[in-house]
Amino acid sequence: ALRDFGIERNLLEKFAAVPQPPHGKEAFIDALKTKFMNSDITYTWYETEGRVIRKGSMSGGKDSGIETRYDLSANLEMHIDHSTGAQTFTLSNGDSANGIFTLTDIKNTTTETIEIKNGLRHGVTIYYENGVETRKEKYRRGELK
């Protein structure tokens, strides 16, 4: 069950006092962040089949450095630089991403449709919640317009 929440098992075993399911994923992650407020850690999240979906680091309870999110259905990697907020996108082979990509969550529900050019958001990004469109944003060369 711990693996369903994408946190490395050895990290959780080290801090067994952290609340675990059925409190829900968000409460679980918030509890982990609280537990590590004064720690510098790296983390890896897994989906239920054991494939990596997110890697990053935290310092003082906040995301730090470069975080990589893997959307396995789209063969896409999103790299977020937490010092600048910049996002870049590559394919799993390392090439810059180009085209329209549909991102999904662990339940295979659409969360975003992104237009990407030369590894940056460029064009319309549509956000979804529970499969329903919630908002649209327009980007040019990675900048929100």
LUMDOKOL-691268 format. One record per residue: residue in three letters; x, y, z of N, C-alpha, C, CB in turn; residue number from 1. Coordinates in Angstrom, 2 decimals, decimal comma, always signed. Glycine has a CB too. Example, Ala and Ser with C-alpha at 12.3 -4.5 7.8 and 13.67 -1.06 7.14 Angstrom:
# LUMDOKOL-691268
LOGU | residuo | n_xx | n_yy | n_zz | ca_xx | ca_yy | ca_zz | c_xx | c_yy | c_zz | cb_xx | cb_yy | cb_zz | num
LOGU | ALA | +13,19 | -5,69 | +7,80 | +12,30 | -4,50 | +7,80 | +13,20 | -3,30 | +7,80 | +11,31 | -4,47 | +9,05 | 1
LOGU | SER | +12,85 | -2,25 | +7,08 | +13,67 | -1,06 | +7,14 | +12,90 | +0,03 | +7,87 | +14,08 | -0,60 | +5,72 | 2
# end
This chain:
# LUMDOKOL-691268
LOGU | residuo | n_xx | n_yy | n_zz | ca_xx | ca_yy | ca_zz | c_xx | c_yy | c_zz | cb_xx | cb_yy | cb_zz | num
LOGU | ALA | +0,82 | -1,20 | +0,00 | +0,00 | +0,00 | +0,00 | +0,86 | +1,25 | +0,00 | -0,93 | +0,00 | +1,20 | 1
LOGU | LEU | +1,99 | +1,23 | +0,67 | +2,85 | +2,41 | +0,69 | +3,33 | +2,75 | -0,70 | +4,04 | +2,19 | +1,62 | 2
LOGU | ARG | +3,62 | +1,75 | -1,49 | +4,14 | +1,98 | -2,84 | +3,10 | +2,69 | -3,71 | +4,55 | +0,65 | -3,47 | 3
LOGU | ASP | +1,80 | +2,50 | -3,43 | +0,76 | +3,17 | -4,18 | +0,87 | +4,68 | -4,09 | -0,60 | +2,73 | -3,70 | 4
LOGU | PHE | +1,46 | +5,18 | -3,03 | +1,60 | +6,61 | -2,84 | +2,92 | +7,12 | -3,37 | +1,45 | +6,96 | -1,38 | 5
LOGU | GLY | +3,69 | +6,27 | -4,01 | +4,86 | +6,68 | -4,74 | +6,05 | +7,13 | -3,94 | +4,50 | +7,73 | -5,62 | 6
LOGU | ILE | +6,13 | +6,79 | -2,69 | +7,27 | +7,20 | -1,87 | +8,15 | +5,98 | -1,65 | +6,79 | +7,82 | -0,50 | 7
LOGU | GLU | +9,45 | +6,18 | -1,75 | +10,35 | +5,04 | -1,57 | +10,11 | +4,40 | -0,21 | +11,82 | +5,49 | -1,72 | 8
LOGU | ARG | +10,03 | +3,09 | -0,20 | +9,74 | +2,35 | +1,02 | +10,78 | +2,61 | +2,11 | +9,67 | +0,86 | +0,72 | 9
LOGU | ASN | +12,06 | +2,68 | +1,76 | +13,07 | +2,88 | +2,80 | +12,93 | +4,23 | +3,47 | +14,47 | +2,75 | +2,22 | 10
LOGU | LEU | +12,43 | +5,23 | +2,74 | +12,20 | +6,55 | +3,33 | +11,09 | +6,46 | +4,37 | +11,84 | +7,58 | +2,24 | 11
LOGU | LEU | +10,03 | +5,73 | +4,05 | +8,91 | +5,60 | +4,98 | +9,28 | +4,75 | +6,19 | +7,71 | +5,01 | +4,28 | 12
LOGU | GLU | +10,04 | +3,70 | +5,97 | +10,44 | +2,86 | +7,09 | +11,29 | +3,65 | +8,08 | +11,20 | +1,64 | +6,59 | 13
LOGU | LYS | +12,05 | +4,62 | +7,56 | +12,90 | +5,44 | +8,41 | +12,07 | +6,34 | +9,32 | +13,84 | +6,29 | +7,55 | 14
LOGU | PHE | +10,88 | +6,74 | +8,84 | +10,01 | +7,62 | +9,60 | +8,64 | +6,98 | +9,75 | +9,90 | +9,00 | +8,91 | 15
LOGU | ALA | +8,57 | +5,92 | +10,50 | +7,35 | +5,12 | +10,62 | +6,21 | +5,87 | +11,29 | +7,64 | +3,86 | +11,39 | 16
LOGU | ALA | +6,49 | +6,98 | +11,98 | +5,44 | +7,72 | +12,68 | +4,57 | +8,56 | +11,74 | +6,06 | +8,61 | +13,73 | 17
LOGU | VAL | +4,93 | +8,67 | +10,49 | +4,15 | +9,46 | +9,54 | +2,81 | +8,76 | +9,31 | +4,91 | +9,64 | +8,19 | 18
LOGU | PRO | +1,68 | +9,52 | +9,39 | +0,37 | +8,89 | +9,14 | +0,32 | +8,25 | +7,76 | -0,76 | +9,93 | +9,27 | 19
LOGU | GLN | -0,33 | +7,13 | +7,67 | -0,41 | +6,40 | +6,41 | -1,87 | +6,23 | +6,02 | +0,31 | +5,03 | +6,51 | 20
LOGU | PRO | -2,14 | +5,77 | +4,81 | -3,53 | +5,58 | +4,38 | -4,33 | +4,86 | +5,46 | -3,59 | +4,79 | +3,05 | 21
LOGU | PRO | -5,60 | +5,11 | +5,65 | -6,55 | +5,69 | +4,70 | -6,75 | +7,20 | +4,80 | -7,84 | +5,04 | +4,87 | 22
LOGU | HIS | -5,84 | +7,98 | +5,34 | -6,02 | +9,42 | +5,47 | -6,09 | +10,11 | +4,12 | -4,91 | +10,01 | +6,29 | 23
LOGU | GLY | -5,70 | +9,47 | +3,06 | -5,74 | +10,05 | +1,73 | -4,37 | +10,51 | +1,29 | -6,70 | +11,21 | +1,68 | 24
LOGU | LYS | -4,17 | +10,54 | -0,02 | -2,87 | +10,87 | -0,60 | -2,39 | +12,25 | -0,19 | -2,95 | +10,78 | -2,12 | 25
LOGU | GLU | -3,26 | +13,27 | -0,27 | -2,83 | +14,64 | +0,04 | -2,43 | +14,77 | +1,51 | -3,96 | +15,64 | -0,29 | 26
LOGU | ALA | -3,20 | +14,20 | +2,42 | -2,85 | +14,26 | +3,84 | -1,56 | +13,53 | +4,11 | -3,98 | +13,66 | +4,70 | 27
LOGU | PHE | -1,37 | +12,44 | +3,42 | -0,15 | +11,63 | +3,57 | +1,07 | +12,43 | +3,13 | -0,26 | +10,33 | +2,75 | 28
LOGU | ILE | +0,97 | +13,08 | +1,95 | +2,09 | +13,86 | +1,43 | +2,34 | +15,07 | +2,32 | +1,83 | +14,30 | -0,02 | 29
LOGU | ASP | +1,27 | +15,75 | +2,78 | +1,45 | +16,89 | +3,69 | +2,15 | +16,46 | +4,97 | +0,09 | +17,52 | +4,02 | 30
LOGU | ALA | +1,80 | +15,28 | +5,49 | +2,45 | +14,78 | +6,69 | +3,93 | +14,52 | +6,45 | +1,77 | +13,50 | +7,17 | 31
LOGU | LEU | +4,27 | +13,99 | +5,29 | +5,68 | +13,78 | +4,95 | +6,42 | +15,10 | +4,89 | +5,81 | +13,04 | +3,62 | 32
LOGU | LYS | +5,82 | +16,10 | +4,23 | +6,48 | +17,41 | +4,13 | +6,70 | +18,00 | +5,52 | +5,64 | +18,37 | +3,27 | 33
LOGU | THR | +5,70 | +17,89 | +6,39 | +5,84 | +18,40 | +7,75 | +6,95 | +17,69 | +8,48 | +4,53 | +18,25 | +8,52 | 34
LOGU | LYS | +7,03 | +16,38 | +8,33 | +8,06 | +15,58 | +8,99 | +9,46 | +15,98 | +8,55 | +7,83 | +14,09 | +8,70 | 35
LOGU | PHE | +9,59 | +16,46 | +7,30 | +10,91 | +16,78 | +6,76 | +11,18 | +18,28 | +6,70 | +11,05 | +16,19 | +5,38 | 36
LOGU | MET | +10,45 | +19,08 | +7,47 | +10,60 | +20,54 | +7,40 | +12,04 | +21,00 | +7,59 | +9,73 | +21,20 | +8,46 | 37
LOGU | ASN | +12,80 | +20,33 | +8,40 | +14,17 | +20,74 | +8,66 | +15,18 | +19,79 | +8,03 | +14,42 | +20,84 | +10,15 | 38
LOGU | SER | +14,75 | +19,05 | +7,02 | +15,62 | +18,06 | +6,40 | +15,82 | +18,38 | +4,93 | +15,04 | +16,65 | +6,56 | 39
LOGU | ASP | +16,94 | +17,96 | +4,40 | +17,19 | +17,97 | +2,97 | +17,08 | +16,53 | +2,51 | +18,61 | +18,61 | +2,61 | 40
LOGU | ILE | +16,17 | +16,27 | +1,58 | +15,96 | +14,90 | +1,11 | +15,84 | +14,87 | -0,40 | +14,71 | +14,29 | +1,76 | 41
LOGU | THR | +16,07 | +13,71 | -0,97 | +15,71 | +13,44 | -2,36 | +14,62 | +12,37 | -2,32 | +16,96 | +12,97 | -3,22 | 42
LOGU | TYR | +13,76 | +12,38 | -3,30 | +12,67 | +11,41 | -3,31 | +12,43 | +10,87 | -4,72 | +11,38 | +12,04 | -2,77 | 43
LOGU | THR | +11,82 | +9,71 | -4,76 | +11,38 | +9,08 | -6,00 | +9,98 | +8,54 | -5,75 | +12,37 | +7,94 | -6,47 | 44
LOGU | TRP | +9,05 | +8,90 | -6,62 | +7,68 | +8,39 | -6,53 | +7,51 | +7,34 | -7,62 | +6,63 | +9,54 | -6,68 | 45
LOGU | TYR | +6,74 | +6,30 | -7,29 | +6,47 | +5,20 | -8,22 | +4,97 | +5,07 | -8,43 | +7,06 | +3,87 | -7,70 | 46
LOGU | GLU | +4,58 | +4,62 | -9,62 | +3,19 | +4,23 | -9,81 | +3,05 | +2,78 | -9,38 | +2,73 | +4,43 | -11,30 | 47
LOGU | THR | +1,83 | +2,27 | -9,37 | +1,58 | +0,96 | -8,77 | +2,34 | -0,19 | -9,41 | +0,13 | +0,66 | -8,82 | 48
LOGU | GLU | +2,71 | -0,07 | -10,70 | +3,48 | -1,13 | -11,34 | +4,98 | -0,98 | -11,09 | +3,22 | -1,14 | -12,84 | 49
LOGU | GLY | +5,37 | +0,03 | -10,33 | +6,77 | +0,20 | -9,97 | +7,58 | +1,11 | -10,88 | +7,41 | -1,11 | -9,93 | 50
LOGU | ARG | +6,94 | +1,73 | -11,88 | +7,66 | +2,64 | -12,77 | +7,77 | +4,02 | -12,12 | +6,95 | +2,75 | -14,15 | 51
LOGU | VAL | +8,92 | +4,67 | -12,28 | +9,16 | +5,99 | -11,69 | +8,27 | +7,02 | -12,38 | +10,66 | +6,39 | -11,80 | 52
LOGU | ILE | +7,58 | +7,86 | -11,58 | +6,76 | +8,93 | -12,15 | +7,21 | +10,31 | -11,69 | +5,31 | +8,71 | -11,77 | 53
LOGU | ARG | +8,09 | +10,39 | -10,68 | +8,52 | +11,69 | -10,19 | +9,80 | +11,54 | -9,38 | +7,43 | +12,35 | -9,35 | 54
LOGU | LYS | +10,75 | +12,45 | -9,60 | +11,99 | +12,49 | -8,82 | +12,29 | +13,94 | -8,49 | +13,18 | +11,84 | -9,60 | 55
LOGU | GLY | +12,82 | +14,17 | -7,32 | +13,18 | +15,53 | -6,96 | +13,85 | +15,60 | -5,61 | +11,95 | +16,41 | -6,95 | 56
LOGU | SER | +13,89 | +16,80 | -5,08 | +14,49 | +17,00 | -3,77 | +13,72 | +18,08 | -3,02 | +15,98 | +17,37 | -3,90 | 57
LOGU | MET | +13,87 | +18,06 | -1,71 | +13,25 | +19,05 | -0,84 | +14,29 | +19,58 | +0,13 | +12,04 | +18,45 | -0,07 | 58
LOGU | SER | +14,14 | +20,83 | +0,47 | +15,00 | +21,45 | +1,48 | +14,11 | +22,32 | +2,35 | +16,16 | +22,30 | +0,82 | 59
LOGU | GLY | +14,15 | +22,08 | +3,65 | +13,31 | +22,86 | +4,56 | +11,83 | +22,70 | +4,30 | +13,67 | +24,30 | +4,48 | 60
LOGU | GLY | +11,41 | +21,53 | +3,82 | +10,00 | +21,26 | +3,59 | +9,47 | +21,78 | +2,26 | +9,20 | +21,84 | +4,68 | 61
LOGU | LYS | +10,35 | +22,37 | +1,42 | +9,91 | +22,90 | +0,13 | +10,67 | +22,23 | -1,00 | +10,11 | +24,42 | +0,08 | 62
LOGU | ASP | +10,01 | +22,12 | -2,15 | +10,69 | +21,58 | -3,32 | +11,90 | +22,44 | -3,64 | +9,73 | +21,50 | -4,53 | 63
LOGU | SER | +12,98 | +21,78 | -4,07 | +14,20 | +22,51 | -4,42 | +14,88 | +21,82 | -5,59 | +15,16 | +22,59 | -3,20 | 64
LOGU | GLY | +15,80 | +22,53 | -6,22 | +16,55 | +21,95 | -7,33 | +15,66 | +21,66 | -8,52 | +17,25 | +20,69 | -6,88 | 65
LOGU | ILE | +16,06 | +20,65 | -9,29 | +15,32 | +20,25 | -10,49 | +14,45 | +19,05 | -10,15 | +16,29 | +19,91 | -11,67 | 66
LOGU | GLU | +13,17 | +19,16 | -10,43 | +12,23 | +18,05 | -10,26 | +11,88 | +17,52 | -11,64 | +10,94 | +18,50 | -9,48 | 67
LOGU | THR | +11,81 | +16,21 | -11,79 | +11,42 | +15,60 | -13,06 | +10,16 | +14,79 | -12,84 | +12,56 | +14,72 | -13,64 | 68
LOGU | ARG | +9,15 | +15,08 | -13,64 | +7,90 | +14,32 | -13,63 | +7,82 | +13,55 | -14,94 | +6,65 | +15,26 | -13,44 | 69
LOGU | TYR | +7,47 | +12,29 | -14,84 | +7,42 | +11,41 | -16,00 | +5,97 | +11,08 | -16,31 | +8,23 | +10,12 | -15,76 | 70
LOGU | ASP | +5,51 | +11,41 | -17,51 | +4,19 | +10,98 | -17,95 | +4,41 | +9,81 | -18,89 | +3,38 | +12,15 | -18,65 | 71
LOGU | LEU | +4,21 | +8,61 | -18,37 | +4,54 | +7,40 | -19,10 | +3,64 | +7,18 | -20,31 | +4,44 | +6,21 | -18,19 | 72
LOGU | SER | +2,39 | +7,62 | -20,23 | +1,49 | +7,42 | -21,36 | +1,86 | +8,31 | -22,54 | +0,04 | +7,68 | -20,94 | 73
LOGU | ALA | +2,46 | +9,47 | -22,27 | +2,83 | +10,40 | -23,34 | +4,31 | +10,31 | -23,69 | +2,49 | +11,83 | -22,93 | 74
LOGU | ASN | +5,08 | +9,45 | -22,98 | +6,50 | +9,32 | -23,23 | +7,21 | +10,67 | -23,06 | +6,75 | +8,75 | -24,64 | 75
LOGU | LEU | +6,77 | +11,44 | -22,04 | +7,20 | +12,82 | -21,86 | +7,76 | +13,02 | -20,46 | +6,04 | +13,78 | -22,12 | 76
LOGU | GLU | +8,80 | +13,84 | -20,37 | +9,37 | +14,23 | -19,08 | +9,27 | +15,74 | -18,94 | +10,85 | +13,75 | -18,95 | 77
LOGU | MET | +8,76 | +16,20 | -17,78 | +8,70 | +17,61 | -17,47 | +9,77 | +17,89 | -16,41 | +7,27 | +18,04 | -16,97 | 78
LOGU | HIS | +10,64 | +18,86 | -16,70 | +11,71 | +19,23 | -15,78 | +11,38 | +20,61 | -15,22 | +13,11 | +19,22 | -16,48 | 79
LOGU | ILE | +11,26 | +20,72 | -13,89 | +10,90 | +21,97 | -13,24 | +12,09 | +22,43 | -12,41 | +9,62 | +21,81 | -12,36 | 80
LOGU | ASP | +12,58 | +23,63 | -12,70 | +13,66 | +24,23 | -11,92 | +13,00 | +25,06 | -10,83 | +14,62 | +25,11 | -12,82 | 81
LOGU | HIS | +13,04 | +24,57 | -9,59 | +12,33 | +25,25 | -8,50 | +12,98 | +26,57 | -8,09 | +12,26 | +24,34 | -7,31 | 82
LOGU | SER | +14,19 | +26,85 | -8,54 | +14,80 | +28,14 | -8,22 | +14,29 | +29,24 | -9,15 | +16,34 | +28,05 | -8,31 | 83
LOGU | THR | +13,88 | +28,88 | -10,37 | +13,41 | +29,88 | -11,34 | +11,95 | +29,68 | -11,74 | +14,28 | +29,85 | -12,57 | 84
LOGU | GLY | +11,41 | +28,49 | -11,52 | +10,06 | +28,16 | -11,95 | +10,00 | +27,72 | -13,42 | +9,17 | +29,35 | -11,75 | 85
LOGU | ALA | +11,14 | +27,70 | -14,09 | +11,18 | +27,32 | -15,51 | +10,82 | +25,85 | -15,68 | +12,58 | +27,61 | -16,11 | 86
LOGU | GLN | +10,08 | +25,58 | -16,75 | +9,71 | +24,21 | -17,11 | +10,23 | +23,91 | -18,51 | +8,18 | +24,00 | -17,03 | 87
LOGU | THR | +10,84 | +22,74 | -18,67 | +11,23 | +22,27 | -19,99 | +10,70 | +20,85 | -20,15 | +12,78 | +22,32 | -20,18 | 88
LOGU | PHE | +10,51 | +20,45 | -21,40 | +9,94 | +19,15 | -21,70 | +10,86 | +18,39 | -22,66 | +8,52 | +19,28 | -22,29 | 89
LOGU | THR | +11,11 | +17,12 | -22,34 | +11,87 | +16,26 | -23,22 | +11,11 | +14,95 | -23,40 | +13,30 | +16,01 | -22,67 | 90
LOGU | LEU | +11,45 | +14,27 | -24,48 | +10,97 | +12,90 | -24,65 | +11,85 | +12,01 | -23,80 | +10,99 | +12,46 | -26,16 | 91
LOGU | SER | +11,43 | +10,78 | -23,57 | +12,21 | +9,89 | -22,70 | +13,59 | +9,59 | -23,28 | +11,45 | +8,59 | -22,48 | 92
LOGU | ASN | +13,80 | +9,82 | -24,59 | +15,13 | +9,59 | -25,18 | +16,04 | +10,82 | -25,04 | +14,99 | +9,22 | -26,64 | 93
LOGU | GLY | +15,53 | +11,91 | -24,42 | +16,32 | +13,11 | -24,19 | +16,13 | +14,21 | -25,20 | +17,74 | +12,74 | -24,15 | 94
LOGU | ASP | +15,47 | +13,92 | -26,33 | +15,22 | +14,96 | -27,34 | +14,21 | +15,97 | -26,83 | +14,72 | +14,32 | -28,66 | 95
LOGU | SER | +14,32 | +17,22 | -27,27 | +13,32 | +18,24 | -26,94 | +11,97 | +17,82 | -27,48 | +13,73 | +19,62 | -27,50 | 96
LOGU | ALA | +10,95 | +18,04 | -26,69 | +9,60 | +17,66 | -27,10 | +9,01 | +18,71 | -28,04 | +8,69 | +17,49 | -25,88 | 97
LOGU | ASN | +8,25 | +18,26 | -29,01 | +7,52 | +19,09 | -29,96 | +6,20 | +18,41 | -30,26 | +8,34 | +19,33 | -31,27 | 98
LOGU | GLY | +5,11 | +19,20 | -30,24 | +3,81 | +18,63 | -30,58 | +2,78 | +18,89 | -29,50 | +3,94 | +17,15 | -30,82 | 99
LOGU | ILE | +1,67 | +18,19 | -29,60 | +0,58 | +18,28 | -28,63 | +0,60 | +17,01 | -27,79 | -0,81 | +18,49 | -29,33 | 100
LOGU | PHE | +0,64 | +17,18 | -26,48 | +0,72 | +16,04 | -25,58 | -0,46 | +16,08 | -24,61 | +2,06 | +16,04 | -24,81 | 101
LOGU | THR | -0,99 | +14,91 | -24,31 | -2,06 | +14,77 | -23,32 | -1,48 | +14,06 | -22,11 | -3,28 | +13,98 | -23,90 | 102
LOGU | LEU | -1,52 | +14,74 | -20,96 | -1,00 | +14,17 | -19,73 | -2,13 | +13,57 | -18,93 | -0,26 | +15,24 | -18,89 | 103
LOGU | THR | -1,86 | +12,46 | -18,27 | -2,87 | +11,77 | -17,48 | -2,37 | +11,54 | -16,06 | -3,27 | +10,44 | -18,14 | 104
LOGU | ASP | -3,31 | +11,31 | -15,16 | -2,93 | +10,97 | -13,78 | -2,83 | +9,45 | -13,64 | -3,96 | +11,54 | -12,77 | 105
LOGU | ILE | -2,63 | +9,00 | -12,42 | -2,42 | +7,57 | -12,17 | -3,66 | +6,75 | -12,52 | -2,04 | +7,35 | -10,70 | 106
LOGU | LYS | -4,84 | +7,40 | -12,56 | -6,08 | +6,70 | -12,92 | -6,36 | +6,79 | -14,42 | -7,26 | +7,29 | -12,14 | 107
LOGU | ASN | -5,38 | +7,32 | -15,18 | -5,48 | +7,49 | -16,63 | -6,54 | +8,50 | -17,04 | -5,78 | +6,15 | -17,28 | 108
LOGU | THR | -6,81 | +9,48 | -16,16 | -7,73 | +10,57 | -16,45 | -6,91 | +11,75 | -16,96 | -8,56 | +10,96 | -15,18 | 109
LOGU | THR | -7,36 | +12,40 | -18,01 | -6,64 | +13,54 | -18,58 | -6,55 | +14,67 | -17,57 | -7,31 | +14,03 | -19,86 | 110
LOGU | THR | -5,32 | +15,21 | -17,38 | -5,10 | +16,35 | -16,48 | -4,70 | +17,60 | -17,25 | -4,03 | +16,02 | -15,45 | 111
LOGU | GLU | -3,99 | +17,44 | -18,37 | -3,57 | +18,58 | -19,18 | -3,41 | +18,15 | -20,63 | -2,25 | +19,17 | -18,65 | 112
LOGU | THR | -3,68 | +19,09 | -21,52 | -3,29 | +18,97 | -22,92 | -2,36 | +20,14 | -23,17 | -4,55 | +18,96 | -23,90 | 113
LOGU | ILE | -1,14 | +19,85 | -23,62 | -0,10 | +20,87 | -23,74 | +0,42 | +20,93 | -25,17 | +1,05 | +20,59 | -22,76 | 114
LOGU | GLU | +0,54 | +22,15 | -25,70 | +1,25 | +22,35 | -26,96 | +2,69 | +22,72 | -26,60 | +0,57 | +23,48 | -27,85 | 115
LOGU | ILE | +3,65 | +21,99 | -27,18 | +5,07 | +22,18 | -26,85 | +5,86 | +22,40 | -28,14 | +5,63 | +20,97 | -26,06 | 116
LOGU | LYS | +6,77 | +23,37 | -28,09 | +7,66 | +23,63 | -29,22 | +9,07 | +23,84 | -28,67 | +7,18 | +24,87 | -30,06 | 117
LOGU | ASN | +10,02 | +23,10 | -29,22 | +11,42 | +23,19 | -28,78 | +11,57 | +23,01 | -27,27 | +12,01 | +24,53 | -29,19 | 118
LOGU | GLY | +10,77 | +22,11 | -26,69 | +10,87 | +21,78 | -25,27 | +10,20 | +22,75 | -24,32 | +12,28 | +21,68 | -24,91 | 119
LOGU | LEU | +9,46 | +23,74 | -24,85 | +8,79 | +24,74 | -24,01 | +7,30 | +24,75 | -24,32 | +9,39 | +26,15 | -24,23 | 120
LOGU | ARG | +6,48 | +25,16 | -23,32 | +5,06 | +25,37 | -23,59 | +4,97 | +26,46 | -24,64 | +4,27 | +25,75 | -22,28 | 121
LOGU | HIS | +4,22 | +26,21 | -25,70 | +4,07 | +27,18 | -26,78 | +2,74 | +26,90 | -27,45 | +5,27 | +27,09 | -27,81 | 122
LOGU | GLY | +1,77 | +27,76 | -27,20 | +0,41 | +27,54 | -27,68 | -0,52 | +27,40 | -26,49 | +0,33 | +26,28 | -28,59 | 123
LOGU | VAL | -1,57 | +26,65 | -26,68 | -2,61 | +26,52 | -25,65 | -2,33 | +25,33 | -24,73 | -3,99 | +26,38 | -26,30 | 124
LOGU | THR | -2,47 | +25,56 | -23,43 | -2,48 | +24,49 | -22,44 | -3,87 | +24,46 | -21,84 | -1,37 | +24,71 | -21,32 | 125
LOGU | ILE | -4,49 | +23,29 | -21,84 | -5,83 | +23,11 | -21,27 | -5,70 | +22,23 | -20,04 | -6,82 | +22,48 | -22,31 | 126
LOGU | TYR | -6,28 | +22,68 | -18,93 | -6,25 | +21,93 | -17,67 | -7,61 | +21,27 | -17,44 | -5,88 | +22,86 | -16,48 | 127
LOGU | TYR | -7,57 | +20,08 | -16,86 | -8,78 | +19,30 | -16,59 | -8,79 | +18,87 | -15,13 | -8,88 | +18,08 | -17,53 | 128
LOGU | GLU | -9,97 | +18,76 | -14,58 | -10,16 | +18,20 | -13,25 | -11,26 | +17,15 | -13,36 | -10,52 | +19,30 | -12,19 | 129
LOGU | ASN | -10,95 | +15,92 | -12,97 | -11,89 | +14,81 | -13,12 | -12,35 | +14,66 | -14,57 | -13,09 | +15,01 | -12,20 | 130
LOGU | GLY | -11,45 | +14,94 | -15,50 | -11,75 | +14,79 | -16,91 | -12,53 | +15,94 | -17,53 | -12,50 | +13,55 | -17,11 | 131
LOGU | VAL | -12,85 | +16,97 | -16,75 | -13,62 | +18,11 | -17,23 | -12,70 | +19,32 | -17,36 | -14,80 | +18,42 | -16,27 | 132
LOGU | GLU | -12,76 | +20,01 | -18,51 | -11,93 | +21,19 | -18,74 | -12,23 | +22,26 | -17,69 | -12,16 | +21,74 | -20,15 | 133
LOGU | THR | -11,16 | +22,79 | -17,05 | -11,35 | +23,81 | -16,03 | -10,80 | +25,17 | -16,44 | -10,70 | +23,38 | -14,74 | 134
LOGU | ARG | -9,74 | +25,19 | -17,26 | -9,21 | +26,48 | -17,73 | -8,25 | +26,27 | -18,90 | -8,50 | +27,22 | -16,59 | 135
LOGU | LYS | -8,02 | +27,37 | -19,63 | -7,06 | +27,38 | -20,73 | -6,06 | +28,50 | -20,49 | -7,78 | +27,56 | -22,11 | 136
LOGU | GLU | -4,82 | +28,25 | -20,89 | -3,77 | +29,28 | -20,82 | -3,03 | +29,28 | -22,14 | -2,80 | +29,02 | -19,61 | 137
LOGU | LYS | -2,54 | +30,43 | -22,54 | -1,78 | +30,56 | -23,78 | -0,33 | +30,88 | -23,42 | -2,39 | +31,66 | -24,71 | 138
LOGU | TYR | +0,60 | +30,14 | -24,04 | +2,03 | +30,32 | -23,79 | +2,75 | +30,66 | -25,08 | +2,63 | +29,05 | -23,16 | 139
LOGU | ARG | +3,84 | +31,39 | -24,94 | +4,73 | +31,65 | -26,06 | +6,16 | +31,50 | -25,54 | +4,49 | +33,09 | -26,69 | 140
LOGU | ARG | +6,86 | +30,53 | -26,12 | +8,25 | +30,23 | -25,73 | +8,39 | +30,03 | -24,22 | +9,18 | +31,34 | -26,20 | 141
LOGU | GLY | +7,44 | +29,34 | -23,63 | +7,50 | +29,00 | -22,21 | +6,95 | +30,04 | -21,27 | +8,89 | +28,74 | -21,85 | 142
LOGU | GLU | +6,56 | +31,19 | -21,80 | +6,03 | +32,29 | -20,98 | +4,52 | +32,37 | -21,11 | +6,65 | +33,63 | -21,38 | 143
LOGU | LEU | +3,83 | +32,53 | -19,98 | +2,39 | +32,69 | -19,96 | +2,03 | +34,05 | -20,56 | +1,83 | +32,55 | -18,51 | 144
LOGU | LYS | +1,08 | +34,05 | -21,48 | +0,65 | +35,31 | -22,13 | -0,68 | +35,76 | -21,61 | +0,56 | +35,14 | -23,65 | 145
# end
